[in-house]
Amino acid sequence: MRGKTIDILKQAMEEGYAVGAFNTSNLEITQGIVHAAHKLERPCIVQMTSNAMKYAGSNVLGDVVRSVIENDSDSVPVGFHLDHGKSLDHVMDAIEAGVDSVMIDGSSLRFKENLEITKRIVEYSHEREVTVQAELGRVPYLGREDQEINWDEVMTNPEEAKKLVDETGIDALAVGIGNAHGFFREREVPDWDRLEKIKALIPQTPLIMHGASDWTDDRVVQAIERGICCFNIDTDIRVAFITKICNITNSKCDTTDPRKVLGAARKNVKNKVVEKIKMFANQTKTEKTSE
């Protein structure tokens, strides 16, 4: 493996930029992500969910991701992370598949229950030299709930964030300040004051922003200035991949070679990841010309 997720997060936090954590479920998407990081010579994180593990096979997908990172990233640090693990079983499967970092998502639980399961995951994972990201505050999902959200009820409580860090020993924390998964209608203005308070209370803990696919330059810059060092991107990756496939296959497709279709989709993912990495790293003028 080339790079550890926690080292990537800490360096970004210390140097005042952010990295992208990009979801994958197959070979081509993984290659698109890693090739983009290699092109820009910027670190990133490849992550998979339990659903992606179920789809491809946890060890199979793990082998694919680790192989692509090892062979295609050169000297660029690329981490391998479990996104939105919901149980110890998910964490165990991911660690067996070779991740160096796991997320335990107890955000839908009451705080005490979230703290208890997070503590168990930290103990299990740290014994295996795997770091842990937790989540506090609920980040809504498109299609799973009503668009009318009482944001004050679901956003991260700063004091509880400090307690979760202090009592569990987590390595990173995903926070909610009005952000949402997919293209769910977000809070009109992110709660920047809340983010600043969270950062002030846990200054040494990397803060992660989920549901960031539709965040643009201004919001990204403001989030980084207030302590976010990583943005999770899933929806934009899926859209980039499937849009290219649909464009090819819906217009009198005359190929019987899936590589031509999947290769084009892979390149589209790479281009999208390049765009995101540059935005998060504030590197809008840094681009290599080679493909």
C-alpha positions in Angstrom: 0.0 0.0 0.0 1.3 3.5 -0.9 0.1 5.9 1.8 -2.0 5.7 4.9 -5.3 7.5 5.1 -4.6 9.1 8.5 -1.2 10.4 7.4 -2.9 11.9 4.3 -5.6 13.6 6.4 -3.1 14.9 9.0 -0.8 16.4 6.4 -3.8 18.1 4.7 -5.0 19.4 8.1 -1.6 20.7 9.1 -0.9 22.4 5.7 -4.4 23.9 5.3 -5.7 22.1 2.2 -8.2 19.2 1.7 -8.1 15.9 0.0 -10.8 14.0 -1.8 -12.0 10.6 -0.7 -13.6 8.9 -3.7 -15.9 5.9 -3.8 -15.3 2.9 -6.0 -17.0 -0.3 -6.8 -15.0 -1.7 -9.7 -11.7 -1.8 -11.5 -12.3 1.1 -13.9 -13.5 3.6 -11.3 -10.5 2.7 -9.1 -8.1 3.3 -12.0 -9.8 6.6 -12.8 -9.3 7.8 -9.3 -5.7 6.7 -8.9 -4.7 7.8 -12.3 -6.0 11.3 -11.5 -4.0 11.5 -8.3 -0.9 10.3 -10.2 -1.4 12.9 -13.0 -1.6 15.7 -10.5 0.9 14.2 -8.1 -1.6 14.9 -5.3 -2.7 12.5 -2.5 -6.2 11.1 -2.3 -8.2 8.3 -0.7 -10.0 5.5 -2.4 -12.9 4.2 -0.4 -15.6 1.5 -0.6 -18.9 0.9 1.1 -20.3 -2.4 2.4 -22.7 -2.4 -0.5 -19.7 -2.2 -2.9 -18.0 -5.0 -1.1 -21.2 -7.1 -1.3 -21.5 -6.4 -5.0 -17.9 -7.2 -6.0 -16.9 -9.4 -3.1 -15.0 -7.8 -0.3 -11.7 -9.6 -0.8 -11.9 -9.3 -4.6 -12.6 -5.5 -4.5 -9.9 -5.2 -1.8 -7.4 -6.9 -4.1 -8.3 -4.7 -7.0 -8.0 -1.5 -5.1 -4.7 -2.4 -3.4 -3.2 -3.6 -6.7 -4.2 -0.5 -8.6 -2.7 1.7 -5.8 0.5 -0.3 -5.7 1.0 -0.4 -9.4 -0.4 2.9 -10.7 0.1 5.5 -8.0 3.9 5.6 -8.2 5.1 7.7 -5.2 1.8 9.5 -4.7 0.2 8.7 -1.3 -3.2 7.0 -1.8 -5.2 5.7 1.2 -7.7 2.9 1.3 -10.8 3.4 3.5 -14.1 1.8 4.4 -16.9 4.4 4.0 -20.1 4.2 6.1 -19.5 0.9 7.9 -22.6 0.2 10.0 -21.4 -2.7 12.1 -18.5 -4.7 13.5 -19.0 -7.2 10.7 -18.6 -4.5 8.0 -15.4 -3.3 9.7 -14.0 -6.9 10.0 -14.7 -7.6 6.4 -13.0 -4.4 5.3 -10.0 -4.9 7.4 -9.6 -8.4 6.0 -9.9 -6.9 2.5 -6.9 -4.6 3.3 -8.1 -1.2 4.2 -5.9 1.0 6.4 -8.8 3.0 7.7 -12.5 2.4 8.6 -15.6 4.5 9.2 -18.2 3.5 11.8 -21.4 5.4 11.1 -23.4 5.5 14.2 -25.0 8.9 13.3 -28.5 7.5 13.3 -28.1 6.2 16.8 -28.6 8.0 20.1 -25.4 9.6 21.3 -24.8 7.0 24.0 -25.2 4.1 21.5 -23.0 5.9 19.0 -20.3 6.3 21.6 -20.5 2.6 22.7 -20.3 1.1 19.2 -17.6 3.5 18.2 -15.5 2.6 21.2 -15.8 -1.1 20.3 -14.7 -0.4 16.7 -11.7 1.7 17.9 -10.5 -1.1 20.2 -10.9 -3.7 17.5 -9.3 -1.6 14.7 -6.5 -0.1 16.6 -5.3 -3.6 17.7 -4.9 -4.2 14.0 -3.2 -0.9 13.2 -6.2 0.4 11.4 -7.5 3.9 12.1 -11.1 4.9 12.7 -13.4 7.7 11.5 -16.7 8.2 13.3 -19.7 10.3 12.4 -21.7 12.6 14.6 -24.7 14.5 13.3 -26.9 13.1 10.6 -26.1 13.9 6.9 -29.5 13.3 5.1 -29.7 11.1 2.0 -31.5 11.8 -1.2 -34.5 9.6 -1.7 -34.5 8.2 1.8 -36.2 10.9 3.7 -38.3 14.1 3.4 -36.6 17.1 1.9 -37.9 19.2 4.8 -35.2 18.8 7.4 -35.0 20.5 10.9 -31.3 21.2 10.6 -30.8 22.2 14.2 -31.9 18.7 15.2 -29.5 16.8 12.9 -26.3 18.8 12.8 -23.2 17.9 14.9 -23.3 19.0 18.5 -19.8 20.5 19.2 -19.7 19.4 22.9 -20.8 15.9 22.0 -18.1 15.8 19.3 -15.4 16.6 21.9 -16.8 13.9 24.2 -16.9 11.3 21.4 -13.2 12.0 20.6 -12.1 12.0 24.2 -13.9 8.9 25.2 -13.4 6.7 22.2 -10.0 7.7 20.8 -11.2 8.1 17.2 -8.7 9.3 14.6 -11.1 11.4 12.5 -14.7 12.7 12.6 -17.3 13.2 9.9 -19.5 16.3 10.8 -22.8 17.7 9.7 -23.2 21.4 9.3 -26.1 21.4 6.7 -24.4 19.1 4.1 -26.3 16.2 2.6 -25.7 13.0 0.6 -26.5 12.9 -3.1 -28.1 16.0 -4.5 -30.4 16.4 -1.5 -31.5 19.9 -0.8 -29.0 21.2 1.7 -29.2 23.9 4.4 -29.3 27.2 2.6 -26.1 28.4 4.3 -23.8 25.9 6.1 -23.5 26.5 9.8 -20.0 27.9 9.7 -20.1 29.0 13.4 -20.9 25.4 14.4 -17.9 24.1 12.3 -15.6 26.7 13.9 -16.7 25.6 17.4 -16.1 22.0 16.6 -12.7 22.7 15.3 -11.8 24.8 18.3 -12.9 21.9 20.7 -11.0 19.1 18.8 -8.2 20.9 17.0 -6.1 17.8 16.5 -8.8 15.7 14.9 -9.2 15.7 11.1 -12.7 16.7 10.1 -14.4 15.1 7.2 -17.2 16.5 5.0 -19.7 13.9 3.5 -22.1 14.7 0.8 -19.8 17.2 -0.9 -20.3 16.2 -4.6 -22.2 19.4 -5.4 -20.1 21.8 -3.3 -18.4 24.5 -5.4 -15.3 26.5 -5.0 -16.6 29.1 -2.5 -18.1 26.7 -0.1 -15.1 24.4 -0.3 -12.7 27.3 0.5 -14.7 28.4 3.5 -15.0 24.8 4.8 -11.2 24.3 4.5 -10.6 27.6 6.3 -12.7 26.4 9.2 -11.1 23.0 9.5 -12.3 20.5 6.9 -9.4 18.5 5.5 -11.3 15.9 3.4 -14.4 15.8 1.2 -16.2 12.6 0.4 -17.3 12.2 -3.2 -19.5 9.4 -4.4 -22.4 10.8 -6.5 -20.3 12.8 -8.9 -18.1 9.7 -9.5 -21.2 7.6 -10.3 -22.6 10.3 -12.6 -19.3 10.6 -14.5 -19.0 6.9 -15.0 -22.6 6.1 -16.0 -23.1 9.2 -18.1 -20.3 8.2 -20.5 -21.6 4.7 -20.7 -25.1 5.9 -21.5 -23.8 8.4 -24.1 -22.0 5.6 -25.9 -24.6 2.9 -25.7 -27.7 5.0 -26.4 -26.5 6.4 -29.7 -26.5 3.5 -32.1 -23.8 1.6 -30.3 -21.7 -0.3 -32.8 -19.1 -1.9 -30.6 -19.0 -5.4 -29.1 -15.9 -4.6 -27.1 -16.8 -3.6 -23.5 -13.3 -2.2 -23.1 -14.1 0.7 -25.4 -17.1 1.6 -23.3 -15.6 1.1 -19.9 -12.3 2.7 -20.9 -14.1 5.9 -21.9 -16.1 5.8 -18.6 -12.8 5.4 -16.8 -11.4 8.4 -18.5 -14.5 10.4 -17.6 -14.0 9.4 -13.9 -10.4 10.5 -14.1 -11.3 13.9 -15.5 -13.9 14.4 -12.7 -11.4 13.4 -10.0 -8.8 15.7 -11.4 -11.3 18.6 -11.2 -12.1 17.7 -7.6 -8.5 17.2 -6.4 -7.5 20.6 -7.8 -10.5 22.3 -6.2 -9.8 20.8 -2.8 -6.1 21.5 -3.0 -6.6 25.0 -4.3 -4.5 24.0 -7.3 -6.6 25.4 -10.1 -3.6 26.4 -12.1 -1.6 23.1 -11.5 -2.2 20.6 -14.2 0.0 18.2 -16.1 -0.7 17.9 -19.8 0.1 14.1 -20.2 -2.8 11.6 -20.1 
